Amino acid sequence: MKIIYGINNIKKLRKPVIAIGVFDGVHRGHREVLEAAVNKAHEIGGESVVLTFWPHPQKEESLYSLEHRERLIAELGIDVCVVINFSRHFAEIKAEDFIKDILADKIGAAYAYVGRNFRFGEKAKGDLALLQKLGKVYGFRARGFNIIKVRGVAISSTLIRKLIKQGKIKEAERLLARPVSILGTVIKGTKIGRILGFPTANINPHHEVIPAGGIYAVRIFLDNHKFKGACYIGTRPTIGMGSREESIEKKTSVEVYIFDFHKKIYGKYLEIRFVKRIRPDKKFPSLAILAKQIKKDVTRVEKILS
């Protein structure tokens, strides 16, 4: 997938079928829009194009980072992803001008696909009806997609974000239609895990929503290889007791113990896919007791992943 940052960097596209939206999380509802764009592009011999925005237009906490979102969009077979900087200037563009100047003149849309509740333009005055009306004027067809429900519940990034923060991994997974995951960079930690007998990779998430604190069975994707492991998310309350770690006691850590892995991977991108939460974060009386609990946790995770 080709990624273009900024409208002014777009060059001639072939019969573009454009899916427009934030697509934060690329959940089931988003996938329907994106896959339809891919299929229509194949049908007419055109290119499937995603027009997305960063940062979030509603100033909400992003479910996934831009890079993570781009990876997920690429997996669906999209040809081109155009990322628009959602600045104050862009937010003030009238809906009619967005359609004429960007969709019609700049991109040359053949089709435009959006969710039925998609709003755009100054003060969010643009909607599907306007897109369809002006699409006829400028020579493209617009199609809206209904909100998808799972067990009677409407899928939304807001709901998925809430479930992930509550540690309800399976519920969120059903709405995403894939495992909950975070993408981050491996950074240097305090090496406490090594002292406890379980060396971990410390992760700096890329603006991602982090699951509730606790121990998780996970699968790790690194350099096109898949590994099994246990992930800890929390404030390390046991380690923070009267130690030099006290200054970072309140900071949430994301650490992953990768089974049968001994390489140094500082600076590498790593994706953690969550399988099951096995217990919440907890304060233990001593490091020795914590080490025993970690051993039990790892044994349980190994059984789950086997």
Secondary structure, 3 states (H helix, E strand, C coil): CEEEECHHHCCCCCCCEEEECCCCCCCHHHHHHHHHHHHHHHHHCCCEEEEEEECCCCCCCCCCCHHHHHHHHHHCCCCEEEEEECCHHHHCCCHHHHHHHHHHHHHCCCEEEEECCCCECHHHCECHHHHHHHHHHHCCEEEEECCCEECCEECCHHHHHHHHHCCCHHHHHHHHCCCCEEEEEEECCCCHHHHCCCCCEEEEECCCCCCCCEEEEEEEEECCEEEEEEEEEECCCCCCCCCHHHHHCCCCEEEEEECCCCCCCCCCEEEEEEEEEEEECCCCCCHHHHHHHHHHHHHHHHHHHC
